[in-house]
């Protein structure tokens, strides 16, 4: 069987995948009949790692990159870096001119750098909440890009997430977090250089510095705890440590509101939207389910088929669409943990099926498999 999806080298009609492993493939041609009436089908070459196929030309190449989220990722990161650069340069030049005019004796490079990185931190510490706005992301997934034709009629095209990789929100959240670490470290070191070179002048440029030192230490302490618990090994083996430590963001943002004189301007809309999103998520209906089927499928997949306890309302409760996910909680494993998994059943099936890959023995999926083993579940 041939497929037009995936990597396809030149002069091939499709790609043949051997077994369930898509990492190795062969390019093949369709059967052709020669003048004698004989059919010939040949494996032409190893297609592993071949360049992605597209419909030819520059337009086809661009469309293939848009479909694979490459263009969207590049555009988002480009806009993000341009905004950070402009904020840094503006604050740097403004502070540099102030120091020269007042002849304060501050370090001519460190003071503007501290101000520039402060502006960058205002932007990033507010933006870091945006990728976690589940209600907003849900709306953007369904939103369609509109355009106006020559006759003035509005036409709706493809979904917004066709152009912007909304599904990569966690990745973007992490990139913002690590860039915030760099900006915070540079901001802190620059302040120490300022204070060491001209302590009194530092208070002129940076008023209320006594309180700023205290809140700065608290902010860095919160970042150390949150970042350490967010590491992949910690998060997978001890999810509760990750979950509860991340709620230090309340202290983190509270200190930032005092630490940064204008942070309330930057954070007003994102923080309001975030807490509104959290409130809406907490208002979502939780329902108890009956496990209709539990199967351990090789090599390491747990299949769960569920139905609602209220059978007369089952189809109302399972009103989902393809591609959606559901958060599940198993009180016998972790009463406070809710984990999202993609729904693998069809919306019209009347039940809800999940195929959960066991990733780590000490994580939630590993504990789920162990719990099923204890129940002597056979596939």
ZADREN-696935 format. One record per residue (C-alpha): residue number from 1; residue in three letters; x, y, z. Coordinates in steps of 0.05 Angstrom, whole numbers, m for minus. Example, Ala and Ser with C-alpha at 12.3 -4.5 7.8 and 13.67 -1.06 7.14 Angstrom:
# residues 2
<r num="1" residuo="ALA" x="246" y="m90" z="156"/>
<r num="2" residuo="SER" x="273" y="m21" z="143"/>
END
This chain:
# residues 379
<r num="1" residuo="UNK" x="0" y="0" z="0"/>
<r num="2" residuo="UNK" x="27" y="68" z="m17"/>
<r num="3" residuo="UNK" x="15" y="134" z="17"/>
<r num="4" residuo="UNK" x="23" y="205" z="m5"/>
<r num="5" residuo="UNK" x="33" y="228" z="67"/>
<r num="6" residuo="UNK" x="101" y="235" z="99"/>
<r num="7" residuo="UNK" x="171" y="236" z="69"/>
<r num="8" residuo="UNK" x="175" y="218" z="m4"/>
<r num="9" residuo="UNK" x="238" y="221" z="m47"/>
<r num="10" residuo="UNK" x="238" y="243" z="m119"/>
<r num="11" residuo="UNK" x="214" y="194" z="m173"/>
<r num="12" residuo="UNK" x="173" y="155" z="m122"/>
<r num="13" residuo="UNK" x="98" y="145" z="m121"/>
<r num="14" residuo="UNK" x="93" y="133" z="m46"/>
<r num="15" residuo="UNK" x="127" y="109" z="17"/>
<r num="16" residuo="UNK" x="122" y="39" z="45"/>
<r num="17" residuo="UNK" x="130" y="31" z="121"/>
<r num="18" residuo="UNK" x="151" y="m38" z="145"/>
<r num="19" residuo="UNK" x="115" y="m59" z="208"/>
<r num="20" residuo="UNK" x="95" y="m8" z="261"/>
<r num="21" residuo="UNK" x="161" y="28" z="262"/>
<r num="22" residuo="UNK" x="156" y="92" z="219"/>
<r num="23" residuo="UNK" x="230" y="108" z="229"/>
<r num="24" residuo="UNK" x="250" y="64" z="170"/>
<r num="25" residuo="UNK" x="214" y="67" z="103"/>
<r num="26" residuo="UNK" x="223" y="48" z="30"/>
<r num="27" residuo="UNK" x="204" y="89" z="m31"/>
<r num="28" residuo="UNK" x="163" y="49" z="m81"/>
<r num="29" residuo="UNK" x="132" y="59" z="m149"/>
<r num="30" residuo="UNK" x="64" y="37" z="m171"/>
<r num="31" residuo="UNK" x="58" y="m25" z="m215"/>
<r num="32" residuo="UNK" x="71" y="m8" z="m288"/>
<r num="33" residuo="UNK" x="55" y="m51" z="m349"/>
<r num="34" residuo="UNK" x="106" y="m57" z="m405"/>
<r num="35" residuo="UNK" x="91" y="m72" z="m478"/>
<r num="36" residuo="UNK" x="90" y="m147" z="m464"/>
<r num="37" residuo="UNK" x="35" y="m140" z="m413"/>
<r num="38" residuo="UNK" x="81" y="m154" z="m353"/>
<r num="39" residuo="UNK" x="74" y="m113" z="m289"/>
<r num="40" residuo="UNK" x="135" y="m88" z="m252"/>
<r num="41" residuo="UNK" x="137" y="m60" z="m182"/>
<r num="42" residuo="UNK" x="205" y="m40" z="m154"/>
<r num="43" residuo="UNK" x="232" y="m15" z="m88"/>
<r num="44" residuo="UNK" x="273" y="43" z="m113"/>
<r num="45" residuo="UNK" x="312" y="68" z="m52"/>
<r num="46" residuo="UNK" x="315" y="78" z="23"/>
<r num="47" residuo="UNK" x="266" y="134" z="39"/>
<r num="48" residuo="UNK" x="285" y="143" z="112"/>
<r num="49" residuo="UNK" x="301" y="216" z="124"/>
<r num="50" residuo="UNK" x="280" y="239" z="55"/>
<r num="51" residuo="UNK" x="257" y="310" z="46"/>
<r num="52" residuo="UNK" x="182" y="322" z="56"/>
<r num="53" residuo="UNK" x="142" y="321" z="m7"/>
<r num="54" residuo="UNK" x="103" y="381" z="m32"/>
<r num="55" residuo="UNK" x="65" y="398" z="m94"/>
<r num="56" residuo="UNK" x="124" y="433" z="m128"/>
<r num="57" residuo="UNK" x="147" y="504" z="m135"/>
<r num="58" residuo="UNK" x="158" y="558" z="m83"/>
<r num="59" residuo="UNK" x="83" y="562" z="m67"/>
<r num="60" residuo="UNK" x="79" y="487" z="m53"/>
<r num="61" residuo="UNK" x="141" y="490" z="m10"/>
<r num="62" residuo="UNK" x="113" y="548" z="32"/>
<r num="63" residuo="UNK" x="45" y="512" z="39"/>
<r num="64" residuo="UNK" x="80" y="449" z="63"/>
<r num="65" residuo="UNK" x="118" y="489" z="115"/>
<r num="66" residuo="UNK" x="55" y="525" z="138"/>
<r num="67" residuo="UNK" x="20" y="458" z="145"/>
<r num="68" residuo="UNK" x="78" y="430" z="187"/>
<r num="69" residuo="UNK" x="77" y="491" z="234"/>
<r num="70" residuo="UNK" x="148" y="511" z="214"/>
<r num="71" residuo="UNK" x="128" y="580" z="189"/>
<r num="72" residuo="UNK" x="82" y="592" z="249"/>
<r num="73" residuo="UNK" x="137" y="574" z="298"/>
<r num="74" residuo="UNK" x="188" y="619" z="263"/>
<r num="75" residuo="UNK" x="140" y="678" z="259"/>
<r num="76" residuo="UNK" x="120" y="672" z="333"/>
<r num="77" residuo="UNK" x="192" y="669" z="356"/>
<r num="78" residuo="UNK" x="213" y="726" z="309"/>
<r num="79" residuo="UNK" x="158" y="772" z="335"/>
<r num="80" residuo="UNK" x="174" y="752" z="407"/>
<r num="81" residuo="UNK" x="249" y="768" z="399"/>
<r num="82" residuo="UNK" x="235" y="833" z="362"/>
<r num="83" residuo="UNK" x="190" y="858" z="419"/>
<r num="84" residuo="UNK" x="242" y="839" z="471"/>
<r num="85" residuo="UNK" x="297" y="874" z="432"/>
<r num="86" residuo="UNK" x="257" y="938" z="424"/>
<r num="87" residuo="UNK" x="238" y="940" z="498"/>
<r num="88" residuo="UNK" x="311" y="930" z="518"/>
<r num="89" residuo="UNK" x="339" y="983" z="471"/>
<r num="90" residuo="UNK" x="287" y="1035" z="490"/>
<r num="91" residuo="UNK" x="297" y="1027" z="565"/>
<r num="92" residuo="UNK" x="373" y="1023" z="556"/>
<r num="93" residuo="UNK" x="377" y="1088" z="516"/>
<r num="94" residuo="UNK" x="329" y="1125" z="562"/>
<r num="95" residuo="UNK" x="369" y="1106" z="625"/>
<r num="96" residuo="UNK" x="436" y="1119" z="592"/>
<r num="97" residuo="UNK" x="415" y="1190" z="575"/>
<r num="98" residuo="UNK" x="390" y="1203" z="646"/>
<r num="99" residuo="UNK" x="456" y="1180" z="677"/>
<r num="100" residuo="UNK" x="496" y="1224" z="630"/>
<r num="101" residuo="UNK" x="452" y="1285" z="642"/>
<r num="102" residuo="UNK" x="454" y="1279" z="718"/>
<r num="103" residuo="UNK" x="527" y="1258" z="721"/>
<r num="104" residuo="UNK" x="511" y="1207" z="775"/>
<r num="105" residuo="UNK" x="575" y="1167" z="769"/>
<r num="106" residuo="UNK" x="539" y="1101" z="758"/>
<r num="107" residuo="UNK" x="570" y="1047" z="716"/>
<r num="108" residuo="UNK" x="555" y="1071" z="645"/>
<r num="109" residuo="UNK" x="537" y="1001" z="620"/>
<r num="110" residuo="UNK" x="509" y="965" z="681"/>
<r num="111" residuo="UNK" x="454" y="1015" z="700"/>
<r num="112" residuo="UNK" x="422" y="1019" z="631"/>
<r num="113" residuo="UNK" x="428" y="943" z="625"/>
<r num="114" residuo="UNK" x="391" y="934" z="691"/>
<r num="115" residuo="UNK" x="335" y="979" z="666"/>
<r num="116" residuo="UNK" x="333" y="946" z="598"/>
<r num="117" residuo="UNK" x="328" y="877" z="627"/>
<r num="118" residuo="UNK" x="276" y="903" z="676"/>
<r num="119" residuo="UNK" x="233" y="923" z="617"/>
<r num="120" residuo="UNK" x="243" y="855" z="585"/>
<r num="121" residuo="UNK" x="223" y="821" z="651"/>
<r num="122" residuo="UNK" x="160" y="863" z="655"/>
<r num="123" residuo="UNK" x="139" y="836" z="587"/>
<r num="124" residuo="UNK" x="160" y="764" z="597"/>
<r num="125" residuo="UNK" x="133" y="756" z="668"/>
<r num="126" residuo="UNK" x="65" y="778" z="643"/>
<r num="127" residuo="UNK" x="68" y="740" z="578"/>
<r num="128" residuo="UNK" x="87" y="674" z="612"/>
<r num="129" residuo="UNK" x="14" y="667" z="635"/>
<r num="130" residuo="UNK" x="m15" y="673" z="565"/>
<r num="131" residuo="UNK" x="3" y="604" z="538"/>
<r num="132" residuo="UNK" x="m33" y="573" z="598"/>
<r num="133" residuo="UNK" x="m100" y="607" z="584"/>
<r num="134" residuo="UNK" x="m138" y="543" z="569"/>
<r num="135" residuo="UNK" x="m204" y="578" z="556"/>
<r num="136" residuo="UNK" x="m172" y="628" z="507"/>
<r num="137" residuo="UNK" x="m134" y="573" z="472"/>
<r num="138" residuo="UNK" x="m197" y="532" z="465"/>
<r num="139" residuo="UNK" x="m231" y="591" z="431"/>
<r num="140" residuo="UNK" x="m171" y="603" z="384"/>
<r num="141" residuo="UNK" x="m172" y="530" z="363"/>
<r num="142" residuo="UNK" x="m242" y="538" z="337"/>
<r num="143" residuo="UNK" x="m234" y="609" z="310"/>
<r num="144" residuo="UNK" x="m230" y="617" z="234"/>
<r num="145" residuo="UNK" x="m190" y="669" z="196"/>
<r num="146" residuo="UNK" x="m237" y="718" z="161"/>
<r num="147" residuo="UNK" x="m225" y="759" z="98"/>
<r num="148" residuo="UNK" x="m266" y="807" z="57"/>
<r num="149" residuo="UNK" x="m274" y="794" z="m18"/>
<r num="150" residuo="UNK" x="m282" y="847" z="m72"/>
<r num="151" residuo="UNK" x="m357" y="850" z="m63"/>
<r num="152" residuo="UNK" x="m351" y="866" z="11"/>
<r num="153" residuo="UNK" x="m373" y="797" z="36"/>
<r num="154" residuo="UNK" x="m337" y="765" z="94"/>
<r num="155" residuo="UNK" x="m308" y="697" z="79"/>
<r num="156" residuo="UNK" x="m283" y="648" z="132"/>
<r num="157" residuo="UNK" x="m222" y="607" z="114"/>
<r num="158" residuo="UNK" x="m180" y="558" z="154"/>
<r num="159" residuo="UNK" x="m176" y="554" z="229"/>
<r num="160" residuo="UNK" x="m130" y="603" z="265"/>
<r num="161" residuo="UNK" x="m87" y="546" z="290"/>
<r num="162" residuo="UNK" x="m70" y="528" z="218"/>
<r num="163" residuo="UNK" x="m24" y="589" z="217"/>
<r num="164" residuo="UNK" x="m4" y="595" z="290"/>
<r num="165" residuo="UNK" x="19" y="531" z="327"/>
<r num="166" residuo="UNK" x="m29" y="539" z="386"/>
<r num="167" residuo="UNK" x="m17" y="466" z="404"/>
<r num="168" residuo="UNK" x="55" y="484" z="421"/>
<r num="169" residuo="UNK" x="33" y="529" z="478"/>
<r num="170" residuo="UNK" x="72" y="489" z="531"/>
<r num="171" residuo="UNK" x="135" y="493" z="490"/>
<r num="172" residuo="UNK" x="127" y="569" z="483"/>
<r num="173" residuo="UNK" x="114" y="574" z="558"/>
<r num="174" residuo="UNK" x="180" y="538" z="572"/>
<r num="175" residuo="UNK" x="219" y="583" z="523"/>
<r num="176" residuo="UNK" x="192" y="645" z="558"/>
<r num="177" residuo="UNK" x="211" y="615" z="625"/>
<r num="178" residuo="UNK" x="283" y="602" z="605"/>
<r num="179" residuo="UNK" x="290" y="670" z="573"/>
<r num="180" residuo="UNK" x="264" y="699" z="638"/>
<r num="181" residuo="UNK" x="320" y="664" z="675"/>
<r num="182" residuo="UNK" x="371" y="697" z="629"/>
<r num="183" residuo="UNK" x="339" y="765" z="637"/>
<r num="184" residuo="UNK" x="333" y="759" z="712"/>
<r num="185" residuo="UNK" x="405" y="737" z="721"/>
<r num="186" residuo="UNK" x="430" y="795" z="678"/>
<r num="187" residuo="UNK" x="384" y="844" z="714"/>
<r num="188" residuo="UNK" x="410" y="821" z="783"/>
<r num="189" residuo="UNK" x="484" y="822" z="765"/>
<r num="190" residuo="UNK" x="477" y="892" z="735"/>
<r num="191" residuo="UNK" x="445" y="918" z="799"/>
<r num="192" residuo="UNK" x="502" y="891" z="841"/>
<r num="193" residuo="UNK" x="552" y="926" z="796"/>
<r num="194" residuo="UNK" x="512" y="990" z="802"/>
<r num="195" residuo="UNK" x="510" y="986" z="878"/>
<r num="196" residuo="UNK" x="583" y="969" z="883"/>
<r num="197" residuo="UNK" x="606" y="1027" z="839"/>
<r num="198" residuo="UNK" x="560" y="1082" z="866"/>
<r num="199" residuo="UNK" x="513" y="1063" z="922"/>
<r num="200" residuo="UNK" x="481" y="1131" z="933"/>
<r num="201" residuo="UNK" x="471" y="1144" z="859"/>
<r num="202" residuo="UNK" x="437" y="1076" z="853"/>
<r num="203" residuo="UNK" x="382" y="1100" z="900"/>
<r num="204" residuo="UNK" x="372" y="1162" z="856"/>
<r num="205" residuo="UNK" x="360" y="1121" z="793"/>
<r num="206" residuo="UNK" x="325" y="1064" z="829"/>
<r num="207" residuo="UNK" x="282" y="1092" z="885"/>
<r num="208" residuo="UNK" x="252" y="1048" z="941"/>
<r num="209" residuo="UNK" x="312" y="1003" z="933"/>
<r num="210" residuo="UNK" x="307" y="974" z="1004"/>
<r num="211" residuo="UNK" x="241" y="940" z="990"/>
<r num="212" residuo="UNK" x="264" y="921" z="921"/>
<r num="213" residuo="UNK" x="323" y="881" z="949"/>
<r num="214" residuo="UNK" x="275" y="840" z="993"/>
<r num="215" residuo="UNK" x="224" y="826" z="938"/>
<r num="216" residuo="UNK" x="280" y="811" z="889"/>
<r num="217" residuo="UNK" x="307" y="757" z="935"/>
<r num="218" residuo="UNK" x="237" y="727" z="944"/>
<r num="219" residuo="UNK" x="225" y="727" z="869"/>
<r num="220" residuo="UNK" x="290" y="691" z="855"/>
<r num="221" residuo="UNK" x="276" y="640" z="910"/>
<r num="222" residuo="UNK" x="207" y="626" z="879"/>
<r num="223" residuo="UNK" x="239" y="617" z="811"/>
<r num="224" residuo="UNK" x="291" y="568" z="838"/>
<r num="225" residuo="UNK" x="238" y="524" z="870"/>
<r num="226" residuo="UNK" x="190" y="527" z="811"/>
<r num="227" residuo="UNK" x="244" y="514" z="759"/>
<r num="228" residuo="UNK" x="275" y="457" z="798"/>
<r num="229" residuo="UNK" x="208" y="422" z="806"/>
<r num="230" residuo="UNK" x="191" y="433" z="733"/>
<r num="231" residuo="UNK" x="250" y="392" z="707"/>
<r num="232" residuo="UNK" x="229" y="332" z="666"/>
<r num="233" residuo="UNK" x="255" y="280" z="715"/>
<r num="234" residuo="UNK" x="223" y="313" z="776"/>
<r num="235" residuo="UNK" x="157" y="328" z="742"/>
<r num="236" residuo="UNK" x="148" y="256" z="717"/>
<r num="237" residuo="UNK" x="170" y="221" z="781"/>
<r num="238" residuo="UNK" x="138" y="269" z="830"/>
<r num="239" residuo="UNK" x="82" y="306" z="797"/>
<r num="240" residuo="UNK" x="55" y="334" z="863"/>
<r num="241" residuo="UNK" x="121" y="370" z="875"/>
<r num="242" residuo="UNK" x="115" y="403" z="806"/>
<r num="243" residuo="UNK" x="41" y="420" z="815"/>
<r num="244" residuo="UNK" x="44" y="450" z="885"/>
<r num="245" residuo="UNK" x="110" y="487" z="874"/>
<r num="246" residuo="UNK" x="82" y="520" z="812"/>
<r num="247" residuo="UNK" x="29" y="553" z="855"/>
<r num="248" residuo="UNK" x="85" y="596" z="882"/>
<r num="249" residuo="UNK" x="67" y="639" z="822"/>
<r num="250" residuo="UNK" x="19" y="676" z="868"/>
<r num="251" residuo="UNK" x="78" y="698" z="912"/>
<r num="252" residuo="UNK" x="120" y="709" z="850"/>
<r num="253" residuo="UNK" x="70" y="756" z="817"/>
<r num="254" residuo="UNK" x="53" y="790" z="883"/>
<r num="255" residuo="UNK" x="126" y="809" z="894"/>
<r num="256" residuo="UNK" x="132" y="831" z="822"/>
<r num="257" residuo="UNK" x="75" y="880" z="831"/>
<r num="258" residuo="UNK" x="115" y="915" z="885"/>
<r num="259" residuo="UNK" x="184" y="903" z="854"/>
<r num="260" residuo="UNK" x="168" y="932" z="786"/>
<r num="261" residuo="UNK" x="137" y="1001" z="788"/>
<r num="262" residuo="UNK" x="100" y="992" z="722"/>
<r num="263" residuo="UNK" x="89" y="916" z="724"/>
<r num="264" residuo="UNK" x="15" y="925" z="740"/>
<r num="265" residuo="UNK" x="7" y="957" z="672"/>
<r num="266" residuo="UNK" x="38" y="898" z="636"/>
<r num="267" residuo="UNK" x="5" y="845" z="678"/>
<r num="268" residuo="UNK" x="m65" y="873" z="686"/>
<r num="269" residuo="UNK" x="m98" y="839" z="626"/>
<r num="270" residuo="UNK" x="m57" y="773" z="626"/>
<r num="271" residuo="UNK" x="m66" y="760" z="700"/>
<r num="272" residuo="UNK" x="m140" y="777" z="699"/>
<r num="273" residuo="UNK" x="m149" y="731" z="640"/>
<r num="274" residuo="UNK" x="m109" y="676" z="674"/>
<r num="275" residuo="UNK" x="m149" y="677" z="738"/>
<r num="276" residuo="UNK" x="m214" y="680" z="698"/>
<r num="277" residuo="UNK" x="m191" y="620" z="658"/>
<r num="278" residuo="UNK" x="m174" y="582" z="722"/>
<r num="279" residuo="UNK" x="m243" y="599" z="751"/>
<r num="280" residuo="UNK" x="m278" y="575" z="688"/>
<r num="281" residuo="UNK" x="m238" y="511" z="688"/>
<r num="282" residuo="UNK" x="m256" y="497" z="761"/>
<r num="283" residuo="UNK" x="m329" y="507" z="742"/>
<r num="284" residuo="UNK" x="m326" y="451" z="691"/>
<r num="285" residuo="UNK" x="m369" y="391" z="707"/>
<r num="286" residuo="UNK" x="m333" y="332" z="738"/>
<r num="287" residuo="UNK" x="m369" y="266" z="730"/>
<r num="288" residuo="UNK" x="m356" y="197" z="759"/>
<r num="289" residuo="UNK" x="m350" y="142" z="707"/>
<r num="290" residuo="UNK" x="m355" y="66" z="704"/>
<r num="291" residuo="UNK" x="m296" y="31" z="673"/>
<r num="292" residuo="UNK" x="m327" y="m14" z="621"/>
<r num="293" residuo="UNK" x="m262" y="m43" z="597"/>
<r num="294" residuo="UNK" x="m190" y="m41" z="620"/>
<r num="295" residuo="UNK" x="m138" y="m72" z="574"/>
<r num="296" residuo="UNK" x="m62" y="m76" z="577"/>
<r num="297" residuo="UNK" x="m40" y="m75" z="505"/>
<r num="298" residuo="UNK" x="31" y="m91" z="484"/>
<r num="299" residuo="UNK" x="82" y="m64" z="489"/>
<r num="300" residuo="UNK" x="64" y="m12" z="541"/>
<r num="301" residuo="UNK" x="m5" y="17" z="529"/>
<r num="302" residuo="UNK" x="m64" y="21" z="576"/>
<r num="303" residuo="UNK" x="m132" y="22" z="543"/>
<r num="304" residuo="UNK" x="m190" y="50" z="584"/>
<r num="305" residuo="UNK" x="m262" y="48" z="559"/>
<r num="306" residuo="UNK" x="m311" y="87" z="603"/>
<r num="307" residuo="UNK" x="m385" y="102" z="606"/>
<r num="308" residuo="UNK" x="m422" y="152" z="648"/>
<r num="309" residuo="UNK" x="m457" y="130" z="712"/>
<r num="310" residuo="UNK" x="m520" y="167" z="690"/>
<r num="311" residuo="UNK" x="m536" y="123" z="630"/>
<r num="312" residuo="UNK" x="m597" y="163" z="610"/>
<r num="313" residuo="UNK" x="m552" y="225" z="601"/>
<r num="314" residuo="UNK" x="m493" y="188" z="573"/>
<r num="315" residuo="UNK" x="m494" y="219" z="504"/>
<r num="316" residuo="UNK" x="m501" y="289" z="533"/>
<r num="317" residuo="UNK" x="m441" y="279" z="579"/>
<r num="318" residuo="UNK" x="m399" y="251" z="522"/>
<r num="319" residuo="UNK" x="m409" y="311" z="476"/>
<r num="320" residuo="UNK" x="m339" y="316" z="449"/>
<r num="321" residuo="UNK" x="m305" y="325" z="382"/>
<r num="322" residuo="UNK" x="m246" y="291" z="349"/>
<r num="323" residuo="UNK" x="m179" y="314" z="375"/>
<r num="324" residuo="UNK" x="m205" y="335" z="443"/>
<r num="325" residuo="UNK" x="m175" y="313" z="509"/>
<r num="326" residuo="UNK" x="m202" y="297" z="577"/>
<r num="327" residuo="UNK" x="m172" y="303" z="647"/>
<r num="328" residuo="UNK" x="m176" y="241" z="689"/>
<r num="329" residuo="UNK" x="m165" y="229" z="763"/>
<r num="330" residuo="UNK" x="m154" y="162" z="798"/>
<r num="331" residuo="UNK" x="m165" y="171" z="873"/>
<r num="332" residuo="UNK" x="m130" y="105" z="889"/>
<r num="333" residuo="UNK" x="m65" y="132" z="857"/>
<r num="334" residuo="UNK" x="m65" y="207" z="871"/>
<r num="335" residuo="UNK" x="m129" y="240" z="897"/>
<r num="336" residuo="UNK" x="m107" y="310" z="877"/>
<r num="337" residuo="UNK" x="m76" y="296" z="808"/>
<r num="338" residuo="UNK" x="m113" y="309" z="743"/>
<r num="339" residuo="UNK" x="m78" y="289" z="679"/>
<r num="340" residuo="UNK" x="m100" y="305" z="607"/>
<r num="341" residuo="UNK" x="m103" y="250" z="554"/>
<r num="342" residuo="UNK" x="m127" y="252" z="482"/>
<r num="343" residuo="UNK" x="m194" y="217" z="469"/>
<r num="344" residuo="UNK" x="m184" y="160" z="420"/>
<r num="345" residuo="UNK" x="m257" y="139" z="410"/>
<r num="346" residuo="UNK" x="m307" y="165" z="359"/>
<r num="347" residuo="UNK" x="m356" y="218" z="384"/>
<r num="348" residuo="UNK" x="m416" y="177" z="362"/>
<r num="349" residuo="UNK" x="m394" y="114" z="400"/>
<r num="350" residuo="UNK" x="m430" y="132" z="464"/>
<r num="351" residuo="UNK" x="m369" y="113" z="506"/>
<r num="352" residuo="UNK" x="m302" y="146" z="518"/>
<r num="353" residuo="UNK" x="m237" y="109" z="503"/>
<r num="354" residuo="UNK" x="m166" y="129" z="521"/>
<r num="355" residuo="UNK" x="m102" y="96" z="498"/>
<r num="356" residuo="UNK" x="m49" y="116" z="549"/>
<r num="357" residuo="UNK" x="24" y="102" z="537"/>
<r num="358" residuo="UNK" x="63" y="84" z="599"/>
<r num="359" residuo="UNK" x="123" y="130" z="599"/>
<r num="360" residuo="UNK" x="157" y="123" z="666"/>
<r num="361" residuo="UNK" x="148" y="70" z="721"/>
<r num="362" residuo="UNK" x="146" y="123" z="776"/>
<r num="363" residuo="UNK" x="100" y="171" z="740"/>
<r num="364" residuo="UNK" x="24" y="173" z="737"/>
<r num="365" residuo="UNK" x="19" y="126" z="677"/>
<r num="366" residuo="UNK" x="67" y="76" z="709"/>
<r num="367" residuo="UNK" x="26" y="77" z="774"/>
<r num="368" residuo="UNK" x="m37" y="68" z="732"/>
<r num="369" residuo="UNK" x="m9" y="6" z="699"/>
<r num="370" residuo="UNK" x="14" y="m21" z="767"/>
<r num="371" residuo="UNK" x="m55" y="m9" z="795"/>
<r num="372" residuo="UNK" x="m86" y="m48" z="738"/>
<r num="373" residuo="UNK" x="m36" y="m104" z="747"/>
<r num="374" residuo="UNK" x="m58" y="m108" z="820"/>
<r num="375" residuo="UNK" x="m130" y="m118" z="796"/>
<r num="376" residuo="UNK" x="m106" y="m175" z="751"/>
<r num="377" residuo="UNK" x="m131" y="m142" z="688"/>
<r num="378" residuo="UNK" x="m118" y="m183" z="626"/>
<r num="379" residuo="UNK" x="m119" y="m155" z="556"/>
END
